[in-house]
Amino acid sequence: MTKKIGILGTRGIPNQYGGFEQWATQLSVALVERGYDVSVYSSHFHPYQEPEYKGVKIIRKWDPKSIGLASQFIYDLLCVADARKQNFDTIFQLGYTTSSVWAKFLPKSSQIIYNMDGMEWKRKKYKGVLSKFLKHAEKLAVKHSNQLIADSLPIKNYLDKKYNKQAAYIPYPADVFDKPDETVLKPFNIKPNGYYLLIARFQPDNNLEATIKGVINSKYDKPLIIVGDYNNRYGRFLRKKYNHKQVIFAGKIYDKTVLDNLRYFSSLYFHGHSAGGTNPSLLEAMAASSVICAHNNEFNNAVLGEDAYYFNNEKDITEILNGKTNNFLNKQWISNNLNKLRENYTLDKIVGSYIRLIEHTK
């Protein structure tokens, strides 16, 4: 009998938002290809309005995004309420920040598997009451799950120790990009190795401002291309403050071919994520043979090891850019990172780990 799988916790597929949406897209399609009946919950405003995507059923629920954070609680509640009617064998809940307050209402007949993302309460944008709430939300997710997934070893170690509940370490996949096409760069008016690149959501803990300052203060005039949806308060603040010839706010780009080529031909790729676990965009930068300059934290260290530059602040970035580039070392880093992906981050291997949970959890 075909097992029925539900995926909650994203704004929908195909990805038009971020890391969880990207993984929900990859995972759901891969599970359908392997014979599972898969449904993904989607916000009603998602631009893709078909009932299915590559065999994956899409269940739309109202998401009043205009009212801010409260919309996520409403959307999550509506998704959970619907999931109670679907007779899912397994429910994957991606993230816990607003969903876990409703976790006790998830159907007891389904096995509940939470992908715990990172330690959300440590993010700079969450302070005071919000930080305390997120610690409580984390506890609720652990309490109401049959199995936890950690996408990085530091997160797994934290969960194992904190809650005495063994989390499964399963990172995200990334396919090696090996078909570069320089013509993709023409609309951006840039040349191979003639620019720096940063791809991230516009939020403070992704160190966008530190990266911008570090680049502007360096002795070189290569532009910094920033890819991401800047239509929020922080994005508008950065665009106004850094109206600078060296800073190009490229906006939202979801075409993977364009993103892969931008990564491949960049002189240096900045990964400023400072909280959370393994971010898919970091793996994709590795897959596109980028030389990476990452924020110095345990999550990025666990993935990159010694095969990257690291920074703590804008001064570090300026010093790295002003320093002499070791091309031999950079090539070795690229080779080492590609080998890591081929050994540990293939789609088949990662999906296989999820299937083992589907078949054996509970």
Secondary structure, DSSP 8 states (H G I E B T S, - for coil): ---EEEEESSS-SS-SS-HHHHHHHHHHHHHHHTT-EEEEEEETT-S---SEETTEEEEEE---GGGTTHHHHHHHHHHHHHHTTTT-SEEEEE--TTTGGGGGGS-TTSEEEEE--S-GGGSTT--THHHHHHHHHHHHHHHT-SEEEESSHHHHHHHHHHHS---EE------------GGGGGGGT--TTS-EEEE--S-GGG-HHHHHHHHHTSS----EEEES---SHHHHHHHHHT--TTEEEEE----HHHHHHHHHH-SEEEE---SSS--HHHHHHHHTT--EEEE-SHHHHHHHTTSSEEESSHHHHHHHHHS---HHHHHHHHHHHHHHHHHH--HHHHHHHHHHHHHH--
